[in-house]
Amino acid sequence: MIQPQSLDVLLGEYSEGHRVFAIQAWSGKFLTLPDQRFPGRRPVRFFTSEYDAMRVRDAVLEAKPMMFKLKFEIVEVLLLDALRRVKADKTPPVADSFVLNTPDEVYPILAQLKERPTPRRQTTSKERVN
């Protein structure tokens, strides 16, 4: 299994001015999405392209319409600053890792979101009779 990179490794690989895009709720929290490469983790997704961040946000909202209330927007952030903030944030839900997605890595995310079935509302026997 692939192991996620530690914050220390990422801090050594990127400059302080490296900018990326993220999906952020009005609360200031970044969106976390499961990654099949890291089972059981809640990584924050960062993107090298604003367009890719928009596509993922739109796919999330299509798959889970109730998330519209979180008012997600695409924000450009300084990568290292954002990583430090995420690492320091202990308020639930807690992100426990980071993924910097290149354009090639966005297609599997979109496919994963599209294959998740939308939960159907249970009907009562009274509703079925009508």
PyMOL commands that set and color helices and strands:
alter all, ss='L'
color gray80, all
select helices_A, chain A and resi 7-13+50-63+65-70+79-88+103-115+125-129
alter helices_A, ss='H'
color red, helices_A
select strands_A, chain A and resi 19-24+43-47+73-78+97-101
alter strands_A, ss='S'
color yellow, strands_A
deselect
rebuild
show_as cartoon
